[in-house]
Amino acid sequence: MARTDPIGRVFVSYSHTRAREVNRLVAALRCHGVPPWQDVHDLGPHSSEDEIRAILADPSTSGAVLWISPEVATSPFVTGIEVRAMVERARCRDGFYLQLVAAGGLTYAEAGEIASRHLGLTDLRRWNMHQVTGDPASGADTAAVARTVLGLRLAAIHERLDPAAPLTLLLQTRAPMPHGAAQALRLDWSGPFARRRVPQPEVWSNELEPALVAVAESIATRCHGRTVRAEGHLSFGAGAALGYALRETTSIPLTWVQQTDGHRTDWSLAVKDEERAVEVHPEPHDPAGTAIALLLSCTHSVEDAFAAFRRSHALNLRGVIHVTCPDDGQARKRMTAGQAATVARHTRLALDEMRTTWGLVGGDLHLFMAGPVGLAVLIGQLLNTWGPITVYEQSDDSEGYAPGLAFGQ
C-alpha cells in the first residue's frame, strides 16, 4: 500500500443527527485550508460499506475526524465500520492522523468508551481527544477543532516535504476551489464571497479572519523556516489580508504567484527592486482627522471613483496619499516582480513619512487600489505598524467603491 499523501482530503465521520454542527465543522475546515470529505457531498450514488472502506484505505485520504456524540453509540455503521477502518489506518503510522472529538456533552471517557465498543483490545480513551464544550457545538467550537486538524496536517506535510521545498497555499474568493487542486493548504472562501465582492462583516470577523490568523500561526509553529508559495483568484482585500497575516515581521518568507495574461511569475519582497516610475501626491485634509486614505493607481486612476465615494461617506481623514505609476497602459498591465516590490516599498515609505509629517497618532488606513492583486499582497506584508486597515472593493453602483475587508485591529 502506498504511503499516506499528507496533502489529501480529511474524512469526517459522524452521526447524521448531528449534521448541522458537523456542517459547521466542514465549513471551518475549508476556511482553514483543510479539504474535507463528507458523505453527503462526496459519496457516490451507490453508497456502500465497500465504498467507505475504499475511501478510508485510499492513500489520498490524509486523515480523519471522528465526531463522537451520544448518537454514535446507536450507529453500527460509524462504530463498526468507519471507526474500525480509521483506527486500522492510524495504526500503520505512515502519516495518517485521526482526531477524536468528544461532542454532545460527552466527557473524554464517555466518548472513548462509545467509539471503542467494536475495537477489541483498542481503547480510544487513551488516544488524544478534543472536547467540545457546547451542545450543540458553536462556530467557535468547530473552529477550534479545525485549528487542531490544521496543526496535524501541517506537521505531517512538514515532516514529509523536502526541507528546501515551499509550503504551497491556494486561497480562492472569486472562483470555486478547482477540482484536483494539489496545494498543501486550500483555503476555500468562495462561498462567503459568492453573492457579493466581500462576505458579511460578521462572517469575516468571526470566521475568515480568525482562520487566516490561525493558518499563519500554525505555519510559524509547525513549519518553522519554510517558505510559503501562495496563489489564487481573490479580491484586493483578501490579498492584502493574506499579506498582512504573513507580514515581514512574522519571519515567514512569502512568495505570491502572480498570473497575468496566462503567465505565472513569482513576486516577493525578497526580489531585487527594479526601477519604476512612482509618483506620490500627498494632500492634507482635516487636522483633527484620525485616518489616511491611500489611493493606489497602477492599472488606472482611482481618483474619480474615490471622489464619488467620498461624496456620500465620511472617513474623517487626516490626509490622502495618491500613489501613481505614470507609465503607458501596456507597461502598467505587465508589472514585473521587481517593479511590484519597488512600488510596495515606495508606498510604505510614503505612508510612514506622511504620518509623521501630519502628526497622526496611530495608523488607521483606508486603501483604494487599481492594480494586480499581487501588489495588494506585498503592500499588506509591509503594514505591520498600521491598523485597522480597510480595503475597498470596486462597486457596480455610481459610488465606485464599497467598503471591503477590515483587518489589523
VEXZAKOL-191780 format. One record per atom (N, C-alpha, C): x, y, z; residue in three letters. Coordinates in steps of 0.02 Angstrom, whole numbers, plus 50000, padded with zeros to 5 digits. Layout:
<rs>
XYZALA ...
</rs>
This chain:
<rs>
500424994050000MET 500005000050000MET 500445006350000MET 500255011149960ALA 500635017449956ALA 500575021350022ALA 501075025550035ARG 501065029550096ARG 500525034950090ARG 500285037050148THR 499775042350150THR 500035048750120THR 499615051750077ASP 499775058250048ASP 499575063650097ASP 500035067450125PRO 499855072250178PRO 499445078150154PRO 499415079250088ILE 499015084850063ILE 498325082750039ILE 498135076650055GLY 497485074050034GLY 496905076650076GLY 496325073850064ARG 495715075950098ARG 495675072850168ARG 495225075550209VAL 495125073150277VAL 494415070450284VAL 494355064150301PHE 493705060850309PHE 493375063050373PHE 492725064650369VAL 492345066750428VAL 491815061550443VAL 491855058450502SER 491395053250523SER 490945055950579SER 490285054550574TYR 489815057450622TYR 489135054050615TYR 488715055150664SER 488015053050659SER 487615058550624SER 487185056650577HIS 486815061650538HIS 486345065750581HIS 486195063550640THR 485785067750684THR 486155073950706THR 486815074050695ARG 487225079850712ARG 487465083550649ARG 487075082950596ALA 487285085750532ALA 487385093250535ALA 486955096850572ARG 487015104150573ARG 487685106350601ARG 487885103650658GLU 488515105950687GLU 489115103150648GLU 489055097250619VAL 489605094550579VAL 489675098450514VAL 489125100950487ASN 489175105350429ASN 489575111650446ASN 489505114150507ARG 489915119850529ARG 490655117850531ARG 490785111750555LEU 491475109350557LEU 491765108950487LEU 491385106250440VAL 491625105450371VAL 491775112350341VAL 491335117250353ALA 491455124050329ALA 492085126950361ALA 492185125650425ALA 492785128150459ALA 493415125050432ALA 493395118550417LEU 493975115250387LEU 494155118550321LEU 493645119950279ARG 493785123150215ARG 494095130150225ARG 493835133850273CYS 494095140550286CYS 494825140350308CYS 495015134950343HIS 495695134250368HIS 496165130850319HIS 495915129350259GLY 496355126450209GLY 496385118850208GLY 495945115550246VAL 495945108250250VAL 495375105550208VAL 495505101950153PRO 494965099450111PRO 494605093550144PRO 493965094150159PRO 493605088750194PRO 493285083750145PRO 493165077750170TRP 492745072850135TRP 492155071550180TRP 491555073050154GLN 490935072050193GLN 490455068150149GLN 490145062950178ASP 489735058350139ASP 489185061750099ASP 488845066650129VAL 488265069650095VAL 488475073550033VAL 489105075450029HIS 489345079249971HIS 489775075049924HIS 490135070149951ASP 490655066849912ASP 490545059449898ASP 490065056349932LEU 489945049249921LEU 489595048249854LEU 489785043149817GLY 489495041649752GLY 488765039549757GLY 488435038749701PRO 487715037049701PRO 487575030049728PRO 488075025749730HIS 487975018949755HIS 488355018149821HIS 488155022049871SER 488495021949935SER 488455014949965SER 488995012849995SER 489015006150024SER 489585005650073SER 489565000250110GLU 490114998950157GLU 490774998350121GLU 490774995150063ASP 491394994250025ASP 491675000950002ASP 491235005649982GLU 491475012149959GLU 491795016050016GLU 491485015750075ILE 491765019250133ILE 492445016250150ILE 492485009650150ARG 493125006350165ARG 493665008350114ARG 493465008850051ALA 493945010649999ALA 494195017750009ALA 493745022250027ILE 493945029250038ILE 494425029750098ILE 494275026150151LEU 494695026450210LEU 495355022750200LEU 495395018350150ALA 496025014950135ALA 496425018650082ALA 496115023450049ASP 496445027149995ASP 497015031450022ASP 497615030849994PRO 498175035050017PRO 498045042450010PRO 497585044449965SER 497435051649958SER 496985054250013SER 496745049850057THR 496405052050118THR 496935052850172THR 497085059050189SER 497665060350232SER 497525059750306SER 496895060150326GLY 496725059750396GLY 495975059250405GLY 495755059250468ALA 495045058550482ALA 494875062150547ALA 494245064350550VAL 493975067250611VAL 493385062850631VAL 493385060350692LEU 492825056350718LEU 492435060650768LEU 491835062750748TRP 491405066950790TRP 490985062350833TRP 491175061550896ILE 490855056650940ILE 490315060250982ILE 489695059050965SER 489125061651004SER 488745055751032SER 488275056851078PRO 487905051151107PRO 487585046751054PRO 487365049650998GLU 487015045850946GLU 487465040650912GLU 488125041650915VAL 488585036850884VAL 488525030050917VAL 488335029950981ALA 488265023551017ALA 487765018950984ALA 487275021650949THR 486755017550917THR 486845017250841THR 487445018950817SER 487595018750746SER 488105013450731SER 487895007350715PRO 488375001950700PRO 488805003550639PRO 488545007750593PHE 488935009450535PHE 489555013550555PHE 489455018450600VAL 490015022550622VAL 490495018450665VAL 490235015250717THR 490685011750764THR 490955005150736THR 490555001750695GLY 490774995250671GLY 491164995450606GLY 491065000550566ILE 491395000850500ILE 491895006650497ILE 491645012850505GLU 492075018650496GLU 492625018950550GLU 492435018050613VAL 492945018450666VAL 493475013050657VAL 493265006950643ARG 493745001550634ARG 494225003050577ARG 493955005650521ALA 494385007150463ALA 494865012850479ALA 494635017950515MET 495065023550531MET 495625021450579MET 495455017350628VAL 495965015150676VAL 496475010750642VAL 496255006550595GLU 496725002350558GLU 497225006650519GLU 496965011950487ARG 497415016450451ARG 497905019850498ARG 497665022250554ALA 498095025850602ALA 498635021350630ALA 498485014950637ARG 498985010250664ARG 499575009350618ARG 499495010850553CYS 500045010050505CYS 500605014950518CYS 500445020550550ARG 500945025750567ARG 501335028050505ARG 500965029350451ASP 501285031650390ASP 501095038850374ASP 500865042550424GLY 500675049450415GLY 499935050750421GLY 499525045450419PHE 498805046350428PHE 498655048150501PHE 498245053150511TYR 498075055250579TYR 497325054750590TYR 497145053150652LEU 496435052550672LEU 496315057150732LEU 495885062150722GLN 495715066750776GLN 495035064950804GLN 495035062950867LEU 494405061250902LEU 494115067650933LEU 493455068350930VAL 493115074150958VAL 492555071651003VAL 492585073451067ALA 492035071951114ALA 491535077551110ALA 490945076151083ALA 490435081251071ALA 489775079251104ALA 489285083651098GLY 488625082151125GLY 488605081551200GLY 489065084851235GLY 489065084551308GLY 489445078651337GLY 489765074651296LEU 490125068751321LEU 490785070651353LEU 490975066951404THR 491645067651432THR 492145063751388THR 492785064651402TYR 493295060951365TYR 493175053451373TYR 493055051251435ALA 492965044151449ALA 492345041351415ALA 491805045151417GLU 491185042751385GLU 491265042151309GLU 491575047251279ALA 491675047051207ALA 492135041351187ALA 492675040351225GLY 493135034951210GLY 492815028151216GLY 492385027351266GLU 492045020951276GLU 491565019451218GLU 491195024451196ILE 490725023551140ILE 491095021551077ILE 491635025051062ALA 491995023850999ALA 492385017251000ALA 492515014451059SER 492935008451065SER 492535001951067SER 491875002251063ARG 491464996351076ARG 491584990551029ARG 491794991850968HIS 491904986450920HIS 492634985650901HIS 493084987750945LEU 493794987850929LEU 494204982550965LEU 493884978251002GLY 494264973151037GLY 494704976151092GLY 495364975151086LEU 495824977451137LEU 495994984851132LEU 495834988051077THR 496004995151068THR 495534999451110THR 495825003651152ASP 495435008051195ASP 495565015351175ASP 495075018451142LEU 495175025351118LEU 495165030451174LEU 494985028451234ARG 495015033151290ARG 495735035351304ARG 496215031551281ARG 496915033151291ARG 497205037351234ARG 496805038551182TRP 497035042451125TRP 496915049851137TRP 497305053851102ASN 497205061051107ASN 496515063051082ASN 496165067251119MET 495475068951103MET 495355076251116MET 494945079251074HIS 494745086251082HIS 494025086251108HIS 493905089951163GLN 493225090251191GLN 492885096751171GLN 492275096051144VAL 491865101751127VAL 491425103451187VAL 491425109851205THR 491055111751266THR 490315113151253THR 490145115651195GLY 489455117351181GLY 489045111451156GLY 488395111451171ASP 487945106351145ASP 487285109551127ASP 487165110951062PRO 487595108951005PRO 488225113251001PRO 488695110850962ALA 489325114350954ALA 489225121050920ALA 489565126150944SER 489525132850915SER 490045133550859SER 490005139250824GLY 490505140650774GLY 491205140950804GLY 491265143750864ALA 491925143950897ALA 492175136950913ALA 491715132450933ASP 491905125550947ASP 492185122050885ASP 491825122650830THR 492045119150769THR 492675122350741THR 492755128950749ALA 493375132150726ALA 493965129550766ALA 493875128350830ALA 494415125650872ALA 494625118750848ALA 494135114650830VAL 494295108050803VAL 494675108750737VAL 494445113250694ALA 494775114350630ALA 495505116450640ALA 495635120750690ARG 496325122850703ARG 496755116850725ARG 496465112450764THR 496835106550785THR 497005102150726THR 496525101050682VAL 496635096950623VAL 497155100250577VAL 497105106850570LEU 497595110650530LEU 498305109350556LEU 498385109550621GLY 499045108350651GLY 499305101350634GLY 498865096350638LEU 499065089550622LEU 499265088950548LEU 498875092250506ARG 499015092150434ARG 499695095250419ARG 499815101150447LEU 500445104550433LEU 501045100650460LEU 500965097550518ALA 501515093550546ALA 501685087650500ALA 501155084450473ALA 501265078750428ALA 501595081050363ALA 501375086750336ILE 501655089350274ILE 502385091350284ILE 502515094750338HIS 503195097250352HIS 503685091350360HIS 503455086050391GLU 503895080250401GLU 504065076850335GLU 503575076650289ARG 503665073150226ARG 504015077450173ARG 503915083950175LEU 504145088450122LEU 504895089450125LEU 505205089850067ASP 505925091450063ASP 506055098050099ASP 506585098450139PRO 506715104550178PRO 506745110950136PRO 506955110350073ALA 507015116250031ALA 506375117949993ALA 505885113649997ALA 505265114749959ALA 504805119549996ALA 504435123749959PRO 503975128349992PRO 503325124850012PRO 502985127750060LEU 502305125650077LEU 501835129250030LEU 501445125649991THR 501005128749942THR 500325130249972THR 500045135849952LEU 499405138249980LEU 498985141049923LEU 498355139049920LEU 497885141749872LEU 497305144949909LEU 497165151249894LEU 496615154849925LEU 496135157149870LEU 495505155049875GLN 495005156649824GLN 494435160649855GLN 494305166549826THR 493705170349845THR 493275171849785THR 493575172649726ARG 493205174649667ARG 493025168849621ARG 493235162949638ALA 493075157049599ALA 493065150949646ALA 492665145949630PRO 492655139849672PRO 493335136449672PRO 493435132349722MET 494055128449726MET 494085123749666MET 494615124249625PRO 494645119949565PRO 494705112549583PRO 494365108549544HIS 494405101249554HIS 495115098949541HIS 495375094949585GLY 496055092449577GLY 496595097049602GLY 496415102349638ALA 496915106849667ALA 497375102749712ALA 498025104149707ALA 498515099949743ALA 498945103949791ALA 498755110049807GLN 499145113949856GLN 499065110849925GLN 499575111749966ALA 499565108950034ALA 498985111750075ALA 498885118350071LEU 498325121650105LEU 497875124550052LEU 497225123150057ARG 496745125350006ARG 496175128950042ARG 496255135550049LEU 495755139650085LEU 495185141450037LEU 494615138250047ASP 494045139250003ASP 493575144250035ASP 493625150550015TRP 493195155850040TRP 492685157949987TRP 492615154049934SER 492175156049879SER 491445156449900SER 491235152349948GLY 490545152549971GLY 490355159150003GLY 490715161350055PRO 490555167750087PRO 490605173750041PRO 491015173249988PHE 491105178749941PHE 490625178249881PHE 490215173149879ALA 489855171649817ALA 489375177149795ALA 488975179749841ARG 488445184449822ARG 488695191549814ARG 489225193249849ARG 489495200049846ARG 490245199649838ARG 490555205249828ARG 491285205349823ARG 491615204149890ARG 491245205049944VAL 491505203950011VAL 490995199850050VAL 491215196150101PRO 490735192450143PRO 490385197150192PRO 489875194550224GLN 489545198450277GLN 490065200050331GLN 490045206050361PRO 490555208050410PRO 490645203050466PRO 490095200150491GLU 490155195450547GLU 490485188950525GLU 490385186950462VAL 490715180950437VAL 491465182150432VAL 491655188050408TRP 492365189750404TRP 492685189950473TRP 492385193650519SER 492695194750585SER 492675188550629SER 492155184350622ASN 492075178550666ASN 492345172050637ASN 492405171750571GLU 492605165350540GLU 493235165950497GLU 493225170250446LEU 493755170250397LEU 494405173450423LEU 494355179350452GLU 494965182450478GLU 495295178250532GLU 494915175650582PRO 495245171250631PRO 495555165050599PRO 495245162450546ALA 495535156650512ALA 496205158450480ALA 496235164350449LEU 496855166550418LEU 497405167550470LEU 497225170450526VAL 497715171250581VAL 497955164450605VAL 497485159650612ALA 497665152950635ALA 498135149450585ALA 498005150450521VAL 498435147450470VAL 499145150250477VAL 499205156850484ALA 499875159850492ALA 500225157350554ALA 499865156950609GLU 500165154650672GLU 500365147250667GLU 499945143150635SER 500105136050629SER 500715134950584SER 500765138950531ILE 501345138350487ILE 501985140150526ILE 501945145450566ALA 502525147550604ALA 502755142250653ALA 502285138750684THR 502465133850735THR 502595126850707THR 502215124950656ARG 502275118150629ARG 502755117550570ARG 502875123050536CYS 503305122850475CYS 503845128250481CYS 504165128550538HIS 504645133850552HIS 505195133950500HIS 505315139950472GLY 505855140850424GLY 505665139350352GLY 505065137250340ARG 504865135350272ARG 504545141250236ARG 504705142050173THR 504405147250131THR 503695145250113THR 503255150250108VAL 502565149150085VAL 502515151850013VAL 502225147849969ARG 502105149749899ARG 501355149849888ARG 501065155849883ALA 500345156649882ALA 500095158949814ALA 499475157249799GLU 499165159549738GLU 498405159149746GLU 498035161249694GLY 497315160649696GLY 496975166349659GLY 496315165649650HIS 495895170949622HIS 495535174149680HIS 495725180149698LEU 495465183249758LEU 495405190749751LEU 495035193649797SER 494915200849798SER 495535204449824SER 495545211149813PHE 496085215149840PHE 496125214449915PHE 495545214649948GLY 495535214250021GLY 495815207650046GLY 495625202150015ALA 495885195650036ALA 496635195250023ALA 496865198149967GLY 497585198249953GLY 497975202150005GLY 497725208050021ALA 498065212150072ALA 498045208850140ALA 497475205650157ALA 497425202150221ALA 497895196250224ALA 497975192650169LEU 498455187150167LEU 499165189750178LEU 499335195250144GLY 500005198150154GLY 500105200450226GLY 499585203450254TYR 499635205850323TYR 499715200050372TYR 499365194550361ALA 499425188750405ALA 500125185850402ALA 500455186250344LEU 501135183650334LEU 501625189450324LEU 501525194850361ARG 501935200850352ARG 502665199550370ARG 503085204250350GLU 503805203450358GLU 504015201650429GLU 503685204550478THR 503875203450548THR 503725196450573THR 503335192450535THR 503195185650557THR 503765180850540THR 504235183250499SER 504815179050478SER 504595172850439SER 504025173250405ILE 503815167950361ILE 503905170450289ILE 504415168250254PRO 504525170750185PRO 503935169050141PRO 503665174050107LEU 503075173050065LEU 503225174749993LEU 503035170249949THR 503065171449877THR 502355171149850THR 502175176049810TRP 501505176149779TRP 501585174449705TRP 501175169849681VAL 501185167949610VAL 500695172449573VAL 500955177449539GLN 500535182249502GLN 500395179449432GLN 499755179449414GLN 499545176949349GLN 499305182849306GLN 499635184049250THR 499455189449205THR 499475186849134THR 498905187249100ASP 498865185049030ASP 499135178049020ASP 498975173649068GLY 499195166749062GLY 499895165349085GLY 500265170549105HIS 500955169649128HIS 500965169649205HIS 501365165249233ARG 501435164749306ARG 502135167149326ARG 502145171949372THR 502775174849394THR 502795175049470THR 503365173449498ASP 503435173749571ASP 503595180849594ASP 503175183449637TRP 503275190049666TRP 503415189349740TRP 503885193349765SER 504015193449837SER 504405199649854SER 504425201249918LEU 504815206949941LEU 505565205449939LEU 505735199149930ALA 506445197249926ALA 506725198449856ALA 506285199649807VAL 506525201049739VAL 506875207849738VAL 507405208249701LYS 507775214549696LYS 507335219949665LYS 507325225849696ASP 506935231349669ASP 507145232949598ASP 506665234849558GLU 506795236549488GLU 506535243649476GLU 506915247449438GLU 506725254449427GLU 506015254849399GLU 505635259249430ARG 504945260249409ARG 504735267349426ARG 504425270649379ALA 504175277449393ALA 503605277049442ALA 503705280149500VAL 503195280349551VAL 503135287549576VAL 502535290149574GLU 502425297049598GLU 501965296849659GLU 502135300949708VAL 501745301349770VAL 501465308349777VAL 500805308849784HIS 500475315349790HIS 500095315649856HIS 500395318449909PRO 500045319049973PRO 499615325349974PRO 499045324750006GLU 498585330450012GLU 498295330550083GLU 498485335450124PRO 498215335750192PRO 497475337550191PRO 497105334850240HIS 496395336350246HIS 496265339250315HIS 495855336050355ASP 495655338650420ASP 496225337450472ASP 496475342850504PRO 497005342050554PRO 496785337650613PRO 496125337050622ALA 495875332750677ALA 495715325750653ALA 495835324250589GLY 495675317650562GLY 496095312150594GLY 495825306150593THR 496155300550627THR 496395295150579THR 496325296250513ALA 496505290950466ALA 496815293950403ALA 497125289650364ILE 497405291450299ILE 497075287150246ILE 496905290150190ALA 496665286450132ALA 497245285550084ALA 497375279450064LEU 497905277950016LEU 497565276149950LEU 497695280149898LEU 497455278749831LEU 498035275949791LEU 497955270049765LEU 498495266849728LEU 498255265649656LEU 498505269649610SER 498295269349540SER 498855266449497SER 498785260049482CYS 499295256749441CYS 499035255049371CYS 498475251549367THR 498205249949301THR 497755255449275THR 497445259249319HIS 497055265149300HIS 496965269449362HIS 496735275649352SER 496665280249409SER 496035278549449SER 496115278749515VAL 495545277649560VAL 495265284249586VAL 495545289749563GLU 495375296249592GLU 494635297949586GLU 494355297149526ASP 493655299049515ASP 493185294549556ASP 493335288049556ALA 492915283449595ALA 492955284849669ALA 493555286749693PHE 493625288549764PHE 493235294849779PHE 493265299749735ALA 492895306049746ALA 492145304649749ALA 491895300149706ALA 491185298449708ALA 491005295149774ALA 491445290949799PHE 491315287649862PHE 491305292649920PHE 491775297349919ARG 491815302249972ARG 491205306749977ARG 490845307749922ARG 490255312049924ARG 489705309449969ARG 489715302949982SER 489185300150023SER 489445296350085SER 490105296650096HIS 490395293150153HIS 490905297650188HIS 490835298350252ALA 491315302250292ALA 491855297650320ALA 492485299050304LEU 493035294850327LEU 493475298050379LEU 493345304450397ASN 493735307850449ASN 494485307450434ASN 494675309950376LEU 495355309050352LEU 495825314650375LEU 496425312550397ARG 496965317350410ARG 497265319450343ARG 497265314950296GLY 497525316550230GLY 497435310850181GLY 497585312350118VAL 497545307450064VAL 498225306950031VAL 498455300850019ILE 499075299649982ILE 498905296049918ILE 499055299049862HIS 498915295949797HIS 499575293649766HIS 499645287149759VAL 500245284149729VAL 500065282049658VAL 500435284549609THR 500295282949540THR 500905279949506THR 500775276149454CYS 501305273249413CYS 501215275949342CYS 501505281649327PRO 501355285149264PRO 501715282249203PRO 501525275949186ASP 501775272749126ASP 501205271949077ASP 501375269649016ASP 500835268248969ASP 500445262048992ASP 499855261248965GLY 499415255948988GLY 499705249048985GLY 500075247448931GLN 500355240748925GLN 500865239448980GLN 501275244448995ALA 501785243549048ALA 501445242549115ALA 500895246049126ARG 500545245249190ARG 500285238049198ARG 500015235349144LYS 499715228749149LYS 500245223349153LYS 500855224749134ARG 501385219749135ARG 501905221349188ARG 501685223349246MET 502145224849301MET 502565218749317MET 503205219749326THR 503655214249343THR 503685213349419THR 503995207849439ALA 504075206449510ALA 504485211849544ALA 505035213949512GLY 505455219149541GLY 505115225849544GLY 504705227449493GLN 504335233649494GLN 503805233649550GLN 503475227949559ALA 502975227449612ALA 503295228549680ALA 503885225649691ALA 504235226649755ALA 504415233949764ALA 504615237249710THR 504785244349713THR 504185248549731THR 503615247349699VAL 503005251149714VAL 502795249949786VAL 502825243749809ALA 502635242249878ALA 503075245949928ALA 503725246049916ARG 504185249449962ARG 504065257049961ARG 503975259849902HIS 503825267049897HIS 503185268749934HIS 502685264449928THR 502045265649961THR 502125265650037THR 502475260650062ARG 502575260350135ARG 502975266450159ARG 503485268450122LEU 503885274250141LEU 503455280650142LEU 503025281450092ALA 502595287350089ALA 502115287450148ALA 501835281750165LEU 501375281350222LEU 501715283450287LEU 502305280850298ASP 502655282450361ASP 502875289750363ASP 503105292250307GLU 503325299250306GLU 502745304050318GLU 502185302850286MET 501625307450293MET 501285306650361MET 501295300750389ARG 501025300050457ARG 501425304450505ARG 502085304550497THR 502495308850539THR 502385316150524THR 502365317850460THR 502275324850441THR 501615327650465THR 501095323750460TRP 500425325950480TRP 500285324950555TRP 500755322050590GLY 500675321150662GLY 500115316450680GLY 500015311350640LEU 499475306550653LEU 499705301450704LEU 499305300650756VAL 499445295550807VAL 499035289350789VAL 499365283650785GLY 499015277650764GLY 499095276750689GLY 498735272050662GLY 498845270550591GLY 498225268150555GLY 497645271250567ASP 497045269350530ASP 497155270750456ASP 496995265850414LEU 497145266350343LEU 496555263950302LEU 496385267850250HIS 495865265950201HIS 496205265250134HIS 496175259350104LEU 496535257850042LEU 496055257049984LEU 496175261149932PHE 495805260749869PHE 496315259349814PHE 496245253949778MET 496775252449730MET 496515249649664MET 496915250749612ALA 496805247649547ALA 497485245149524ALA 497545238649520GLY 498185235649503GLY 498155228149511GLY 498715224849504PRO 498725217549513PRO 498635215649586PRO 498285210049598VAL 498145208049667VAL 498795206349703VAL 499305204249666GLY 499945202849698GLY 500245208849732GLY 500105214849705LEU 500355220949737LEU 500005222049804LEU 499355220349807ALA 498995220749871ALA 499315216149923ALA 499525210249901VAL 499855205449946VAL 500505208449973VAL 500915211149929LEU 501565213949950LEU 501475219949996LEU 500995224249981ILE 500865230050024ILE 500615227850092ILE 500165222750092GLY 499925220150155GLY 500495217750200GLY 501005214850170GLN 501575212450208GLN 501965218050243GLN 501905224150217LEU 502295229750243LEU 501905234150292LEU 501295232250309LEU 500865236550351LEU 500865234450424LEU 501425231950449ASN 501445229350517ASN 501325234550570ASN 501445241050556THR 501335246250606THR 500685250050594THR 500275247450549TRP 499645250850532TRP 499045246550553TRP 498505249850567GLY 497885246350583GLY 497435250550628GLY 496785249650620PRO 496465245050573PRO 496525247250501PRO 496505242350456ILE 496585243550385ILE 495935241250350ILE 495645245650310THR 495055243850272THR 495225244150198THR 495095238750162VAL 495225238550090VAL 494555238850054VAL 494485243650009TYR 493855244749974TYR 493875241149907TYR 493285238649888GLU 493225235049825GLU 492805239149776GLU 492965238349713GLN 492595241849662GLN 491875239449660GLN 491415244249654SER 490695242849656SER 490385244249588SER 489815241149575ASP 489475242249512ASP 489025248449513ASP 488935251449573ASP 488485257149577ASP 488865263649563ASP 488515269149568SER 488805275649549SER 489345277949598SER 489375275049657GLU 489865277249706GLU 490575274749690GLU 490625269649647GLY 491285267349626GLY 491615262349672GLY 491545263249737TYR 491855258849785TYR 491365256949841TYR 491485251149870ALA 491095248949928ALA 491575246649982ALA 491415247750046PRO 491855245450099PRO 491965237950094PRO 492595235850103GLY 492755228850098GLY 492985226050164GLY 493525222250162LEU 493775218950223LEU 494155223750267LEU 494085222950332ALA 494455226850381ALA 494845222050425ALA 495485223450434PHE 495915219050474PHE 496445223150509PHE 496845219850550GLY 497375223350586GLY 497125227350645GLY 496575225050676GLN 496285228850732GLN 496765228750791GLN 
</rs>
